[in-house]
Amino acid sequence: MIVYSVLRPEQIDLSRTRSEGVAGLKGFLEFAERGKLAVTAHSTTKSTSDSTVTECIAKAIKELGYGVKCNIGSSEFKVDIGIIDPDNEKEYLLGILLDGENTLHSSTAQDRFILQPSVLNGLGWNILRVWTLDWFDDKDRVLGNIKAAIDSAPKHEAETAPPSRPAVYSTSQFEREEASALTSAFAQPYVTADIGIMGTSDDFYNPENKQKIRETAEKIIAAEAPISEKLFMRKVFTAWGITRSGSRVESVFADAAQGVSPFATADENRVFLWKEGQSPESYSIYRTSDDTNKRSMEDIPSEEIINAVKEVLCQQISLSEADLVRETAKKFGYTRAVGTTESVISYTLKKALTAGLIKKSESGNISAK
C-alpha cells in the first residue's frame, strides 16, 4: 500500500483537538511512515497482574515442550499467547485469549465472545479461551485443555517424504450415480478414538510395547477411518509423548502397525487408510467436527468431500466454482476457503467432474448431474 498525504504526522498537533478521528489519522500516518514501531509506541501498557498471569501460563506451556509468544498483534487488540508450530515456526498451532486487558477494552459481550474469535478464525487462528479464575483454581486441568486443543489443531506441516511401507496404494475411482441418489449423502459427527497417554517416548522404543503400539493404531483405525496417514501417525505418536517424527520413530511404528489397515487410497500425495468393511466407491457420508477435533482439509479424503459437495448442490442447485468451494468448506467448519482448504476442494471438484458426478455449464456454474 502506498499512502499519499499533504501532511506529515508531526504536523498534526493533538494538543489543539480532542477529536479521535484526528488522533487516528496521525497514528495511521505514523504507521505508514515507520511501521509497527509507531503502533508500539502509542499502545497502552498492560497491567502488571495481567502480564504476570500471561507469563505464568506461557511458562507452563513452555514446560510442555512448546515455544510460545505473548501479546501478538500490531493493533491494540492482541492475542495473549500464541503456541508456535514446532514443524513450522512461522505458524501458530493455537492462540489463547485471556480475560485481561483485551476483554476490558471490548465494549460488548458480542465483541468479546463472538466477533473477536470469529475474526481470528477467519484469519486462520485456532482459538482457545482461558479464564484466570480457572487457572488459579486448577492449573493442571487448564493445561490439560490446552494440550488437548494443541493435539487436535490442524498442523502447518512442511513437506516431508512419506515413510516407506510395504503397501500398494490404489487410486479410488468415483462411480456414476443417478440424480436421485444425491440425497443419500449426509453429515455425521467425527468420532475420535479414546486412547489417552500410553507411555513416554522412551517406552515407545521398548520392544515389549510393540503390541501396545499396535493396539493403539487399531483403535484409531476402528474409530476414525478413513483417516489420512499423516494424522494417523501423529495421533499414535502423541499417545506416546512424541512431538517430532524421524526415521527411527517411523521404523518402529511401521513395524508395529503393519497391516492394521486392509487397504489405502491416494489423493495426489495424500494417503488415506480405510478399515475392513468400508468401500470408497459406496462411502456416502461426510463427518463434521467441533473445535476440539477439527481436521485439516488435507486430512479429509476426497470421497468425504464429494458427499459434502453433493449436499451443497442439492441445496443450492447451481453455483460458481468459487462459491461451491466456499460452501463446501463451511460444511467442515471453515469460514474461509483459502490455502490448503481451497486447493484440496478444488482438486476434489476436478476429480468429480472427470468422473461425471457433477457437470459444469458453459457459464462456468457447477450443478449435480
N, C-alpha and C positions, 0 to 999 in steps of 0.2 A: 504494500500500500504506500502511495506517495501522497503526502499532505502539503498543500499549498496554502499559505497564510500570509496576510499583510502584517500580522502581529507576531512578535516573539513572546514566549511565556513570561520573560522578565519584564515586559512592558505592561502586564496586567497587574494592577495593584489591588490586592484583595482587602486592604485596609480601608478602601473607599467604598466597598459594597459588601452586602450580606447575601448576595444572590448565589444560590447553589449552582445555577447554570454557568455563571461566570467562573466560579471555582472549578467546575468540571471542565470547562474549556481550557483553563490554564493547565490543569492536570493532564488533559489529553495532549496538549501541545508539548508539555514536558516529556510525556511518554514517547511521543513521536520523535523527539529530538534525542533523548537519552536512554530510551528503552526501560527495562524493568527497574533499573536503579532509581528512576524517578518515582515509580509507583511505591517502591520500598520506602523511600524517604518520607512519603506522605502517609504511609499506612500507620494505623494505630498499633500501639504495643499491647500484646496480650498480658493479662494479669498474671502475677507470679503463681497463684494457685492453679490457674488453668494450665499454664505451661508445665507445672510440676506433675499434674495428673497425666498430661500428654507424654511427658518424658518417662514416667513410671511405666505406662502401658507400652511405649516404644521399647524400653529396655527389656521388658518381659518377653516381647515378641522377638527381639534380637537373641534372647537366650534360647528360643525355639530353633534358632539357626537361620533366620530370615534377615535380610537387610531392610532397613526402613528409612523413610524420610518424613519429616514433620512439616506442617504448615505449607502445603503445596499449593501454588497458585499465584498469579500476578495481580489479581484484584483483591478487594477487601475480604471477599469470601475465600476461605481456604479449606482444603481437605486436610483434616487434622493429622492423620497418619496415612502414609502410603507404603504398602508392603511390596518390595521390589521382586520381580520375577527373577529367580536365580538363573534361568536359562536365557533371559533377555533383559539386561539391566536397564534398557530404555523404556521398559513397560512395567506396569504395576499389576500384581495379582489381585490386590484388594485395596480399597480405600475405606478408612474408618472415620466416621463422623462422631464427635463427642458433643455433649450438651454444655458447651462452654461459650466462648465469645461469639462464634458463628450463630449459635442458637439465639443468643440475646439480641444480636443485630437484626434478626429476621422479624419483620413486623407482625406476621400472622402465622398461625399453625399450618396453614396450607403451604406457605413458603418453606417452612422448616421441614415438614414431613412428606410433602408431595412434590412441590415444584423443584426444590434443590436436588433431591435424589433422582427425579426423572430427567432433569437436565444432565446430570452426571452420567446416568445410564446411557443417555443418548450420545454422550461423548466417548462411550466405550468403557466406563468405570464399572467395576463390581463393588457395590457399596454395602457396608455393614454399619449399623448404628450401635454405639456402646454408651450406656448410661453410667455416669460417675458413681451413683449410689450402688449400682450393681457391682462395679469394680471394687468398691470398698467393702461390700457385703460378702462377695465370693469371687475372689480373683481367679481361682482355678476354673470355675465354671465359665467365666467370661473368656479366659484363654482357650478353653475347650471349644467355645462357639467360634472364636476367631480361627482356630486351627481347622475346624470343620469347614468354615467358609473359604479358607485358603485351598483346602484339598478339593473342594467342588468347583472352584473358579476355573474358567477356561484358561489354559496356558498359552502364552505367546511363544511358541517353541520355534527355535531355529531349525532349519532343515538338517536332518541327520540321516545317514544311511540306515535303512531298516536292518535289523538283525537277521542273519541268515537262519532259516528254519526249514526243515525238510517237509515242505508242504507245497502243493500245487494250487495256485490261485486260478479260479475261473472267473471270467468277466460275466457278470449277471446280465441277462437279456430280459427286456420287457416283453410281455405278450400283449397282443391287441385285446381290448375289452370293448364290449358294447356300451353305448352311452348310458343304458340303464344301470350298468354296474358301477357307475361313478359314485353313487350314493353309498357304496359299501365301505369307503374309507371313513374312518372316524378316529377321534382322539382318545388316547388313554394316558394315564399318568405314568411318568417314567419312574420305575421302582428300582432303587439301588440295593445292592447286596449289603446285608448287615454283617460285617466281618470284624470291625474294631481293630485293635492293635494286636498283632500276632506275635511280635517279638522285636528284637533290636536288629540293626544292620549286621552285627556280628553273628547273631543267631541265623540269619539268612544263609550264611555261607557254611553252616554246620550240616554235614551230610545227613545227620539224624533228623533234620527238619524238612527233608525233601518231600515227604508225604504231606506235611502240613502246608507247604507251599502249594502243592498240587490241589489240596482240598480248598485252599483259598481261591485258587484260579477257577475251580469247578463251581464254587458258589457264585462267583461273579458272572460266569458264562450262563449259569442257570437262571439268574435273576435279570441280567441286563443285555443278553444277546438279542439282536445283533449289536455288537459293540466294536468300536474301532480298536485296532491292535494297540495303538498308542495309549488310548485311555485305559484299556485292559491292563497293560503293563504298569502304567502309572498307579492304578489302584492297588495292584499287588505289591508294588514297591513301597507305597505309602503305608500299607498294613505292617510292613517290616521296618518302618522308620528310615527308608532310603529316599533321599531327595534328588539324587543325581544318578543318571544311568551311566553305564560304561560296559566295556566288553566282558569284564568278569561277571558283573551282575547279570547281564543278558544271557551269558553262557549258563549260569546256574538256573536262571528262570526257564530258558528253553528246554533244558534237560528235565526239569521238574514238571513243566506244564505241557510237554509234548502230547498231542492228541486229545487235549481237553475239548477242542472244537472240531467237529467232524469235517467241516469244510469252511472255506473263506471266499469272499468276493472282493473285487477291487474296483474302486472309483478313482481313476487317474492313479496317483501314487498313494492313495489311502486304502488300507486293507481292513476288512471287516470280518469279524468272527461270528459264526452262527452256531446254534445248538441243534441237537437232534430233534427232528420233528418240524423244524422251520423250513420254509421254502421261499427263496427270494421272489420267485415268479408269482406266488399267491399271497405274498405278505400284503395285508390290506389295512394296516393301521399306521398312525404316527403317534409319537409319545411326547407329551408336554412335560415341562419341568418347572419347578418353582425356583426361587433364588438360591436355595440350599443345594440343589443338584443340577443346575443348569449346564447343559452340554455346549461346547463349542460347536459351531455348524460343521466343522470339518470332522467331528466325531459322530455325525449322523449319516447313515447310509442313504444312497440315492433312492432306494426303494421306499424308505420312510418319507423322504422329502416329496416324492411324486404323489404320495397319498394326500399330503397337505395341499399340493398344487391342485389336485382333483377337487378337493373340498372348496378351495377358493373359487375355482371356475364354476362349480355348481351354484355358488352363492352370487357371483358377480357376472356370470355368463361369458364376458369377453373383456380382456384387459391388455394394455400395452405390456411389453416385456418388463419395463422398469417398474410399473405398478404391480405386476404379478410377482416379481422378485420381492418387492417390499411387503406385500400382503402375505406372502408365504413365510417370510422372516418373522412376521408378527405371530404366526401360528406357533412358533418355537420360542416366543418371549423376547424377540429382538425388536426394539422400537425403530431401529435404522438398519438398512441393508448396505453395509459398506465393507470394504476389505475382503477378508476371507468369507464372510457371510454372503456377500454378493457373488463372489466368484464360484462358490460351491453350488448355490442355487442356479446360477446361470448355466453351469455345466450340466446340472440335472435337467434343465429345460431343453437343452440341446439334445441330450440323450433321449428324452421323452418324445421330442419332435422326430428324431430319427426313427424311433420305434413305432411312430404313428399313434401314440396315445393322445396327443394333442395336435392342434393344427394352427398355422399362422396364416392370417388373411393377407391380401395384397396391401392393406393399410398398415400391416405390422402388428395388429392385435392378435392375441392368442386366445383360443377357446377350446372347449372339450370337443373331442371328435365323435 
